[in-house]
Amino acid sequence: AAGVIQSPRHLIKEKRETATLKCYPIPRHDTVYWYQQGPGQDPQFLISFYEKMQSDKGSIPDRFSAQQFSDYHSELNMSSLELGDSALYFCASSSGQRNTEAFFGQGTRLTVV
Amino acid sequence: ILNVEQSPQSLHVQEGDSTNFTCSFPSSNFYALHWYRWETAKSPEALFVMTLNGDEKKKGRISATLNTKEGYSYLYIKGSQPEDSATYLCASSGGGADGLTFGKGTHLIIQP
């Protein structure tokens, strides 16, 4: 069965550069969630989208932006990268149907040097 | 937006001890409650989905209960082991919100 696909799996960027992380949800899932997990830290909810509209917002810095496209994939854009942005970024998707669970991707490991 | 609260935020438990923590959610228009186990640097693992008031689910040493009338769920771990160390997330659906609303998680550390 198709799972949540995140790309790239690994990304190395320099400070002040820009990074774009992509998330391809499970087919027919219309809701996407983004999480950040820093080294040794609890996961932090960043933002979520439902039907291409932002539905909830968490600890997402102003330097980050995200959107969900017409094909329901989502991109997390991170600008002016800082060393502290080095983390695992997880994406999850779910159906708008209320009783479905969220499925998580394998994550993108971003390293800022 | 639903407000899903988890407590405590962090918990240190001695190996072999049993423990529990809470997820609270708005009870109006509730539909389902999900528990996830999230180990560091791994994708979260779905533990339970519960929909009915009084539901109790069990998976090995981990079990969960649900009270939809008062809006809370407990997750219990019996005889904690080091491999239980993880962040436990709950998520609720319903209340007019789209999709799932996640709590901030309980970070469980099992000390040998």
Interface residues (C-beta under 8 A of the other chain):
Chain A: T31 Y33 Q37 G40 D42 P43 F45 S48 Y50 E51 S55 D56 L88 F90 A92 S94 S95 G96 R98 N99 E101 A102 F103 F104 G105 Q106 G107
Chain B: I1 Y31 A32 H34 Y36 W38 T40 A41 S43 P44 A46 V49 T51 T87 L89 A91 S93 G94 A97 D98 G99 L100 T101 F102 K104 G105 H107
